[in-house]
Amino acid sequence: MATVVSGSDMFDEIVMAEERFHGEGYQEGYAEGSHIGVVEGRRYGSLHGAKIGSEIGCYLGFALTWQCLLQKGPDDKNSKKIKALESLAGMVQRFPYEDPTYEKLQEDLEKIRGKFKQVCSMLNIQSDFRIGTERSSLTF
């Protein structure tokens, strides 16, 4: 009777091998997928963060340059434009660069974009900010 039990165990191992290998394969696949997901997420976050940083940097450079250009003239008619430029520069400088978990990141970014459009309208210039693989530019 002992041989029947050991023979039964041998067949159980053969029959259950598919299930065992399926479980082991699932665990290996899950671990590999998790690792690849982290790497891909980090790469996507870096790329998206760089695009936002480039856009914000262009807005700040734009505001500071126009502030310098408009302050050279003694006209009081430029005071509204200068205040709008100061507001834009202040919004950009308060933008939370180091906190990717900031809840209002997209909302604040949209406010900055809106202020940029307002300033461009006040200065009578047409803006076109594009970020792409081919070119990254701010044209006037």
Secondary structure, DSSP 8 states (H G I E B T S, - for coil): -HHHHHHHHHHHHHHHHHHHHHHHHHHHHHHHHHHHHHHHHHHHHHHHHHHHHHHHHHHHHHHHHHHHHHHTS--STTHHHHHHHHHHHHHHHHS-TT-TT-TTHHHHHHHHHHHHHHHHHHTT---EEEE-SS-EEEE-
